[in-house]
Amino acid sequence: MRLTFREQMRGFRSPDTPIVVWLGLASVLVNVLLAAWLGINRGGDSFRYVDGAAQLVAGEPLRAPNVSQYLGYVGLVALATIAGTGLTGVVAVQIAMAACAAMALYDLGRQLAGRAAGVIAAVVFIVDLDIAQWHAFILTDSLYISLVVITTWFVHRAIAHGAPAYVNALLVGVVTASIRPNGWMFAPLAAVYWISRSALSRWARVGIACVVLAGLAGVISIALYQRYNTVVAHPPKGWDNTRAFADVWLGLFGAAPAGENRLALAATRVLKELGHTRPTFSARHNAAVVAVLAVTYPLAIVGFIQRRTDPLSRLLVAVIAGHLLIVALTFADRDGRYLLYVFPLIVMFAACGATSLAANASSRRRSPSPRASSPN
C-alpha cells in the first residue's frame, strides 16, 4: 500500500523537531542582524580567496599564496561571483551553515546528556559573539567552525545509519578539509571511531593504532608545511624553510636545536590558546573572556567526567585534542581563532556538566533528610 505524503512525513517527526527548527531560526536571525550591523568584513587573508576566486572564474592559474590549501572556500567565493550574489552570498552561506551547526550541536548534546544539555550548548553557540562575528568575514574560519561540529555529527551518526551515512560523512569530511587543511585530521579520527565501535579482533585494533599514527603524522605534516611554507614569500635573513620544518619533528624526539625546549614551547602555545585573552583585545573583552572561561572549563571537566565512558564523549575529546595538537606544533593564533574551532564542543561538555550538577541538586532537594524521615 502506498503511503500519502503526510503519512510519510510522520516518520520524520519527533519531539525534537520543534526545538531543532527554533534553534535554526534563532541562529539565522541573530547572525543576519549581526552581519547587518557589522557589515561584510575582510581580514588579512581575504585577498587570497577573492583573488583566487577571480582567477578561477577567469579560467586562469591560481597564483595566490597557498591558495590550493583552501580550494573549497575559493570555490564558494567563485560560485557566489558566478551567481551574482558576490560576497553577500558567501556570508549568507556562512550564516546558513552556522544554523546547521547549531542544530547539529543540539543533537550531539541531546545524545550525550539529554535535551537540556543540547539546548544550552546550541544557545551558547548562537549568542557567542566571539564566534558569531566571523560569519561576517570573508575568511575560512566561520565555515570551518561550523563544519567541525557538522562533521563530528556525521561521523557519529554513521554508526547507527549504515553505508549511506558513512558515504555522507566521508563527503562532508572532504569538504571540511577543503576549507582548511586542519580538516584532514577527521580522516584518521573517523577511521578509529568507526572501527573501535565495531567487533574486531585484537590484531585489527593494533592495525588501527598504526593507521591512526600514520594519519595523524600526515595531518600534522600538512599543518607544519603550511606554517613554514608561508614564510617563504618573505623569508627572514638566514631562514631555512626545510630545516625549520624538520626541527619541529626532530624536537618531538629530543633532537631540537640547542637551547630550545620544544615541549615547554608546545605547552605554552596550548595554554595561550586555551586562555584566549590577547593584548589586542580591549580590557572589557578580556574580562568577558576570563569570566566565560572561568565557568566553562570547570563545567566542561565535570561534564567529561560524567560522560567519559560514552563513545561520543571520546570522539569529541579526540577532535578537541587533535586541533590543540596542531596548535602545539605550530603556533597560537594572535586573535584566538584556533580555540574557536573546538570551543562549541567544549561548551557541549560544559552544558553536560551544568545539567548534571542541576540534576544532582534537584535530587538532593527532593530526598528527605534522615532526621526528617526517622520515627519519633
C-alpha positions as CSV (number, residue, x, y, z in Angstrom):
1,M,0.0,0.0,0.0
2,R,1.4,3.4,-1.0
3,L,1.6,6.0,1.8
4,T,0.4,9.5,1.4
5,F,2.9,12.4,1.7
6,R,1.5,13.3,5.2
7,E,1.8,9.7,6.3
8,Q,5.4,9.5,5.1
9,M,6.3,12.8,6.9
10,R,5.0,11.4,10.2
11,G,8.0,9.1,10.2
12,F,10.4,12.0,10.3
13,R,8.7,13.8,13.2
14,S,10.0,13.6,16.7
15,P,9.7,15.6,19.9
16,D,13.0,17.3,19.0
17,T,11.8,18.7,15.6
18,P,10.3,21.9,17.0
19,I,13.4,22.5,19.1
20,V,15.7,22.0,16.2
21,V,13.7,24.3,13.9
22,W,13.5,27.1,16.5
23,L,17.3,26.8,17.2
24,G,18.0,27.1,13.4
25,L,15.7,30.1,13.0
26,A,17.2,31.8,16.1
27,S,20.7,31.3,14.7
28,V,19.8,32.8,11.3
29,L,18.0,35.8,12.9
30,V,20.9,36.6,15.3
31,N,23.6,36.3,12.7
32,V,21.7,38.2,10.0
33,L,21.2,41.1,12.5
34,L,24.8,40.9,13.5
35,A,26.0,40.9,9.8
36,A,23.8,43.8,9.1
37,W,25.3,45.7,12.0
38,L,29.0,44.8,11.3
39,G,28.8,44.8,7.5
40,I,30.8,42.4,5.4
41,N,34.4,42.5,6.5
42,R,37.8,41.4,5.1
43,G,40.7,40.1,7.1
44,G,44.4,39.8,6.3
45,D,43.9,36.6,4.2
46,S,40.7,37.7,2.4
47,F,42.7,38.7,-0.7
48,R,43.8,35.1,-1.1
49,Y,40.3,33.8,-1.5
50,V,38.9,36.8,-3.5
51,D,41.8,36.9,-5.9
52,G,41.8,33.1,-6.2
53,A,38.1,33.1,-7.0
54,A,38.6,35.7,-9.7
55,Q,41.3,33.7,-11.3
56,L,39.2,30.5,-11.1
57,V,36.2,32.3,-12.7
58,A,38.5,33.7,-15.5
59,G,40.0,30.2,-16.1
60,E,43.5,31.4,-15.1
61,P,46.0,29.5,-13.0
62,L,45.7,30.1,-9.2
63,R,48.5,32.4,-8.2
64,A,47.6,33.5,-4.7
65,P,50.0,32.1,-2.0
66,N,48.9,28.7,-0.5
67,V,45.5,29.0,-2.2
68,S,45.5,25.3,-3.1
69,Q,45.1,24.5,0.6
70,Y,41.7,26.4,0.7
71,L,40.1,25.3,-2.6
72,G,36.8,24.7,-1.0
73,Y,36.5,28.3,0.2
74,V,37.9,29.7,-3.0
75,G,35.3,27.6,-4.9
76,L,32.5,29.1,-2.7
77,V,33.6,32.6,-3.4
78,A,33.8,31.8,-7.1
79,L,30.3,30.3,-7.2
80,A,28.9,33.4,-5.4
81,T,30.6,35.5,-8.1
82,I,29.1,33.5,-10.9
83,A,25.6,33.6,-9.2
84,G,25.9,37.4,-9.0
85,T,25.5,37.5,-5.2
86,G,29.1,38.5,-4.6
87,L,30.4,38.4,-1.1
88,T,26.9,38.8,0.4
89,G,26.2,35.3,-1.0
90,V,29.3,34.0,0.8
91,V,28.2,35.5,4.1
92,A,24.7,34.0,3.6
93,V,26.1,30.6,3.2
94,Q,28.2,31.0,6.3
95,I,25.1,32.1,8.3
96,A,23.2,29.1,6.9
97,M,26.0,26.7,7.9
98,A,26.1,28.2,11.4
99,A,22.4,27.4,11.7
100,C,23.1,23.8,10.7
101,A,25.9,23.6,13.2
102,A,23.6,24.9,16.0
103,M,21.1,22.2,15.1
104,A,23.8,19.5,15.0
105,L,25.3,20.7,18.3
106,Y,21.9,20.4,19.9
107,D,21.5,16.8,18.6
108,L,25.0,15.8,19.8
109,G,24.3,17.3,23.3
110,R,20.9,15.6,23.4
111,Q,22.5,12.2,22.7
112,L,25.3,12.8,25.2
113,A,23.3,14.2,28.2
114,G,19.7,15.0,27.2
115,R,17.7,17.8,25.6
116,A,18.5,20.4,28.2
117,A,22.3,20.0,27.5
118,G,21.7,20.2,23.8
119,V,19.7,23.4,24.1
120,I,22.2,25.0,26.3
121,A,25.2,24.1,24.0
122,A,23.3,25.4,20.9
123,V,22.1,28.6,22.5
124,V,25.6,29.5,23.8
125,F,27.0,28.8,20.3
126,I,24.4,31.1,18.8
127,V,25.0,34.0,21.1
128,D,28.8,33.7,21.5
129,L,29.9,36.9,19.8
130,D,33.5,35.7,19.6
131,I,32.3,33.0,17.2
132,A,29.3,34.9,15.6
133,Q,31.5,37.8,14.4
134,W,33.4,35.6,12.0
135,H,30.2,34.8,10.0
136,A,30.5,38.3,8.5
137,F,34.1,37.9,7.5
138,I,35.4,36.7,4.1
139,L,37.7,34.2,5.8
140,T,37.6,30.4,6.2
141,D,37.1,30.5,10.0
142,S,33.3,30.8,10.1
143,L,32.7,27.8,7.8
144,Y,35.4,25.7,9.5
145,I,34.0,26.3,13.0
146,S,30.5,25.2,11.8
147,L,31.9,22.2,9.8
148,V,33.9,20.9,12.8
149,V,30.5,20.4,14.6
150,I,28.7,19.2,11.5
151,T,31.4,16.7,10.5
152,T,31.6,15.4,14.1
153,W,27.8,14.9,13.9
154,F,28.0,13.0,10.6
155,V,30.9,10.8,11.8
156,H,28.9,9.8,15.0
157,R,25.6,9.4,13.0
158,A,27.2,6.9,10.6
159,I,27.4,4.3,13.3
160,A,23.7,3.8,13.5
161,H,22.6,4.5,9.9
162,G,24.7,2.2,7.7
163,A,26.6,2.5,4.5
164,P,24.9,5.7,3.0
165,A,25.6,7.5,6.2
166,Y,29.3,6.6,6.0
167,V,29.5,7.9,2.5
168,N,27.8,11.2,3.6
169,A,30.3,11.5,6.5
170,L,33.2,11.0,4.1
171,L,31.9,13.6,1.7
172,V,31.4,16.2,4.4
173,G,34.9,15.4,5.7
174,V,36.4,16.1,2.3
175,V,34.5,19.4,2.2
176,T,35.8,20.3,5.7
177,A,39.4,19.5,4.7
178,S,39.0,21.7,1.5
179,I,38.1,24.7,3.7
180,R,41.1,24.4,6.0
181,P,43.9,21.7,5.9
182,N,43.3,21.1,9.6
183,G,40.2,19.2,8.5
184,W,42.2,16.3,7.3
185,M,42.5,15.1,10.9
186,F,38.9,13.9,10.6
187,A,40.1,11.1,8.3
188,P,42.1,9.2,11.0
189,L,39.8,10.2,13.8
190,A,36.7,8.9,11.9
191,A,38.5,5.7,10.9
192,V,39.4,5.0,14.6
193,Y,36.0,5.8,15.9
194,W,34.2,3.6,13.4
195,I,36.5,0.7,13.8
196,S,36.5,1.0,17.6
197,R,32.7,0.7,17.5
198,S,32.8,-2.5,15.5
199,A,33.5,-6.0,16.7
200,L,37.1,-6.6,15.6
201,S,39.9,-8.8,16.8
202,R,42.8,-7.6,18.9
203,W,45.2,-7.6,15.9
204,A,42.8,-5.5,14.0
205,R,42.9,-2.9,16.7
206,V,46.7,-2.9,16.7
207,G,46.5,-2.2,13.0
208,I,44.1,0.6,13.6
209,A,46.6,2.2,16.0
210,C,49.2,2.1,13.3
211,V,46.9,3.7,10.8
212,V,46.0,6.4,13.2
213,L,49.6,7.3,14.0
214,A,50.4,7.4,10.3
215,G,47.3,9.5,9.6
216,L,48.0,12.0,12.4
217,A,51.6,12.3,11.2
218,G,50.3,13.2,7.8
219,V,47.8,15.7,9.1
220,I,50.5,17.3,11.3
221,S,52.9,17.4,8.4
222,I,50.4,19.3,6.3
223,A,49.8,21.8,9.1
224,L,53.6,22.3,9.7
225,Y,54.2,22.6,6.0
226,Q,51.5,25.3,5.8
227,R,53.0,27.1,8.7
228,Y,56.6,27.2,7.4
229,N,55.8,27.4,3.7
230,T,54.0,30.7,4.4
231,V,57.3,32.3,5.4
232,V,58.9,31.5,2.1
233,A,57.4,34.6,0.4
234,H,59.3,36.9,2.8
235,P,61.9,34.8,4.5
236,P,64.0,36.5,7.3
237,K,67.7,36.6,6.9
238,G,69.2,33.2,7.4
239,W,65.9,31.4,7.2
240,D,66.0,27.8,6.1
241,N,62.4,26.6,5.4
242,T,63.4,22.9,5.2
243,R,65.4,23.0,8.4
244,A,62.6,24.8,10.3
245,F,60.1,22.2,9.1
246,A,62.5,19.3,10.2
247,D,63.4,20.9,13.5
248,V,59.8,20.7,14.7
249,W,59.6,16.9,14.0
250,L,63.1,16.3,15.4
251,G,62.2,18.3,18.5
252,L,59.5,15.8,19.3
253,F,62.2,13.1,19.7
254,G,64.6,15.2,21.8
255,A,66.7,16.5,18.9
256,A,65.6,20.1,19.0
257,P,68.3,22.8,18.3
258,A,70.4,23.7,21.3
259,G,68.8,25.9,23.8
260,E,65.2,25.2,22.8
261,N,62.7,23.3,24.8
262,R,60.1,22.1,22.4
263,L,57.8,20.5,24.9
264,A,57.7,23.7,27.0
265,L,57.0,25.8,23.9
266,A,54.2,23.4,22.8
267,A,52.6,23.6,26.2
268,T,52.9,27.4,26.2
269,R,51.1,27.6,22.9
270,V,48.3,25.4,24.0
271,L,47.8,27.3,27.3
272,K,47.9,30.6,25.4
273,E,45.2,29.4,23.0
274,L,43.1,28.0,25.8
275,G,43.5,31.3,27.8
276,H,42.1,33.2,24.8
277,T,42.9,36.6,26.2
278,R,45.0,38.8,23.9
279,P,46.8,42.2,24.2
280,T,44.9,43.3,21.1
281,F,41.5,42.8,22.9
282,S,40.0,45.6,24.9
283,A,40.0,45.3,28.7
284,R,36.3,44.7,28.6
285,H,36.7,41.9,26.0
286,N,39.5,40.2,28.0
287,A,37.4,40.5,31.2
288,A,34.4,38.9,29.5
289,V,36.7,36.1,28.1
290,V,38.1,35.4,31.6
291,A,34.6,35.3,33.1
292,V,33.2,33.0,30.5
293,L,36.1,30.6,30.6
294,A,36.2,30.5,34.4
295,V,32.7,29.0,34.2
296,T,33.0,26.9,31.0
297,Y,36.2,25.0,31.7
298,P,35.3,23.7,35.2
299,L,31.8,22.7,34.0
300,A,33.4,21.0,30.9
301,I,35.7,18.9,33.1
302,V,32.6,17.9,35.2
303,G,30.7,17.0,32.0
304,F,33.5,14.9,30.6
305,I,34.0,13.0,33.9
306,Q,30.2,12.3,34.0
307,R,30.2,11.1,30.4
308,R,33.8,9.8,29.9
309,T,32.7,6.2,29.1
310,D,30.4,7.3,26.3
311,P,31.9,6.7,22.9
312,L,30.6,10.0,21.7
313,S,32.4,11.8,24.5
314,R,35.7,10.2,23.4
315,L,35.1,11.3,19.8
316,L,34.6,14.9,21.0
317,V,37.7,14.8,23.1
318,A,39.7,13.4,20.2
319,V,38.5,16.2,17.9
320,I,39.4,18.8,20.5
321,A,42.8,17.2,21.3
322,G,43.7,16.9,17.6
323,H,43.1,20.6,17.0
324,L,45.1,21.6,20.1
325,L,48.0,19.3,18.9
326,I,48.3,21.3,15.7
327,V,48.4,24.5,17.8
328,A,51.2,22.9,20.0
329,L,53.3,22.1,16.9
330,T,52.7,25.3,15.0
331,F,51.6,28.5,16.9
332,A,48.8,30.1,18.9
333,D,46.9,32.5,16.7
334,R,47.2,36.1,17.6
335,D,43.4,36.7,17.7
336,G,42.4,33.4,19.3
337,R,40.6,31.9,16.4
338,Y,42.1,28.4,16.7
339,L,40.3,27.8,20.1
340,L,37.0,28.7,18.5
341,Y,37.3,25.8,16.1
342,V,36.6,23.4,19.0
343,F,35.0,25.8,21.6
344,P,31.4,24.6,20.7
345,L,32.4,21.1,21.6
346,I,34.0,22.3,24.9
347,V,30.7,24.2,25.6
348,M,28.8,21.0,25.0
349,F,30.8,19.3,27.8
350,A,30.1,22.3,29.9
351,A,26.4,22.0,29.2
352,C,26.5,18.3,30.2
353,G,28.3,19.4,33.5
354,A,25.7,22.1,34.2
355,T,22.7,19.8,33.7
356,S,24.4,17.0,35.7
357,L,25.0,19.4,38.7
358,A,21.5,20.8,38.4
359,A,20.0,17.3,38.4
360,N,22.0,16.3,41.5
361,A,21.0,19.4,43.3
362,S,17.4,18.8,42.5
363,S,17.6,15.2,43.6
364,R,19.1,16.3,46.9
365,R,16.3,18.8,47.5
366,R,13.6,16.1,46.8
367,S,15.2,13.5,49.1
368,P,14.1,13.7,52.7
369,S,16.8,14.1,55.2
370,P,17.5,11.1,57.6
371,R,16.4,13.2,60.5
372,A,13.1,14.2,58.9
373,S,12.3,10.6,57.9
374,S,13.2,9.0,61.3
375,P,10.4,8.0,63.6
376,N,9.8,10.0,66.8
